[in-house]
Amino acid sequence: MTIPVKSFLFDETLESIGHLNTGDIFISIDAYVNGGIGKQHSLRTIVIPREKYDPNSLKV
């Protein structure tokens, strides 16, 4: 792999990970369904940043 490709992949990976911090809340739903057209699986995770639920988290 060339340097520009590695740099691009690194940047894209960091962007997809996002910026997670201590105190963030993760809500995850993992669902399985049997029947219909076959087995189905779905996973959904949302992150609630600490500054959304704790207004004092930004004060120094």
N, C-alpha and C positions, 0 to 999 in steps of 0.2 A: 504494500500500500504506500502511496506517496504521502508526503507531509501535508499537502492541502486536504487530501481526503481524510486523513487521520484527524486533522484539526476540525474539519466539518463534522465528522461523526462525534467527536468529543463535545463540541458545542451543542449539537442536536440532542445528545444524551443528557447533558446538563439541563437543557431547556425542558425536556420531557419529564425529568425528575421533579423539577420545580424547586421551590425554596421552603423546606419544612423546618420547623423550629420546635423546641421544647414547649410543651403546653398546647400544641395543635391537637385537635380532636379528629379521629378517624372514625367514620361510620361506614361499615362494609356489609353488603348483603350478598350472600352466595346462595344461588337457587338451582335446584335440579328438578327436572320434570321428565317423567317417563310416560310414553304414550304418544298418540298423534302420529307424527312423522318420525318418531324415534326419540332417543334420549336427547335432552336439551340441557345446556348448562349456561348459566349467566352469572357474572360477577360484576358488581358495581361498588366503587369506593368513592366517597367524597371526603374532602378535608375541610374542616372549619378552622381557619387560622385563629390563634389566640386573640389577636387584636379585634376580632369580630365579637367575641363574647366577654372579653375582659378589658374594659376601657382603661384600666390602670396599668396594663402591660406596656404601654408606650411611654409612661412617665419615668424619668430617670431620678 
